[in-house]
Amino acid sequence: MSALSAADLLQMFLHFMLMSLLSVGGAITTAPDIHRYLVQDHHWLTDAQFTDSIALAQAAPGPNLLFIAVLGWNVAGPLGVVAAMSGILLPSSTIAWAVARWGRQRPDHPAVRVFTNGLTPLTVGLLLSTGWVLSQPVLGHGRPGGVLLIVLTTAVMRWTKVSPMWLIGLGAVAGALDWA
Amino acid sequence: MPESAPAGLRRPAAPMQMFWAFSRLALQGFGGVIAIAQRELVDRQRWLTATEFLELLAVSQVLPGPNVVNLSLMLGDRYFGWRGVVASVGGMLLLPMLVVLAAAALYGHWSDLPQVSGALRGMGAVAAGMILATGLKAIRGLHKNPLGLRLSLCYAALTVVLVGALRFPMAAVVLGLGAVTMGHVAWRLRQGAST
């Protein structure tokens, strides 16, 4: 953890604000550019620190966006968290808020109906695509237990009300024992 | 502003209730929160119908910013204005952030153990299954689409091929194919209006 000057922190805050405006499809889509900024250009983090930060945030509970908090922490401690998180959230949240208000005042506006009904089929497709992409490392590892775990989880979550925490626990144990 | 409430739908009583509901769902969200959000908001709390959830998620995805934060923000604003926004986004981020920073502080000690990486991989398999189930459940939200269920599913399948299999950039697919589907919906609505 290096000591960043106030000017460095401000610059990081502004850079994350820019990333926020570009983060269509979620914060994780900006990861390549954030890597360029933090690791290559400024050497505030090593390559391994960057990769570990993302893996950790993916494994921990909560939105994947929290990898930004971990990066901020590793760069500059608590102030780094504040600079990175407020930067990544303020611009996009302001836009989302404005759009939500505009749309809700005009729920029957043709443009609102076209926009939402045109995009919902794609959203279903994107959810299934994310499932596909997340399945790849498990399939690549080549254990039948991993495939079974994916199928079992899909079925249980789709058709029952069993808490997903049981499945997460099962997945962690199966993985630790190298069954998955 | 009165919301049209379909039968069986409830609304949160106070911002604090939203804070705890979002904390609860975020803390269960290993490998992503959307699957849990659908379960908690649609099935358990019944604050949203399956269609409303899918519509909010669709809008959240095309706007810049983290999908789940945009979704929390829109839902919080709908019920309690800015207080709802603070409660829902705060619930989504505050406690999970403390957890992940604590994990980051501890991670260095464990990162070399094969059991740890194995457990992460096993949890990744569960996360994949959870998001697949979310996609299957979200199909319920397509039944009222002006395109009809069959055509909506064709577009969903095409999205899976482009983004999942061929790895086209999501922004390009949403803008390109999204323009096609929106044009198709506009055409259908105009057809419906003229007959």
Interface residues (C-beta under 8 A of the other chain):
Chain A: S20 L21 L22 S23 V24 G25 G26 A27 T29 D52 S53 A55 L56 A57 Q58 A59 A60 P61 G62 P63 N64 L65 L66 A69 V70 W73 N74 V81 M85 I88 L89 P91 S92 S93 I95 A96 W97 V99 A100 R101 G103 R104 P110 R113 V114 F115 T116 N117 G118 L119 T120 P121 L122 T123 V124 G125 L126 L127 L128 S129 T130 G131 W132 V133 L134 S135 P137 V138 H141 G146 L149 I150 V151 L152 T153 T154 A155 V156 M157 R158 K161 S163 P164 M165 L167 I168 L170 G171 A172 V173 A174 G175 A176 L177 D178 W179 A180
Chain B: M1 A26 L27 Q28 G29 F30 G31 G32 V33 I34 A35 I36 R39 D43 L54 E55 L57 A58 V59 S60 Q61 V62 L63 P64 G65 P66 N67 V68 V69 N70 L73 M74 D77 R78 V85 V89 M92 L93 L95 P96 M97 V99 V100 L101 A103 A104 Y107 S111 P114 Q115 V116 G118 A119 L120 R121 G122 M123 G124 A125 V126 A127 A128 G129 M130 I131 L132 A133 T134 G135 L136 K137 A138 I139 G141 L142 N145 P146 L147 S152 L153 Y155 A156 A157 L158 T159 V160 V163 G164 A165 M170 A171 V173 V174 L177 G178 T181 M182 G183 H184 V185 A186 L189
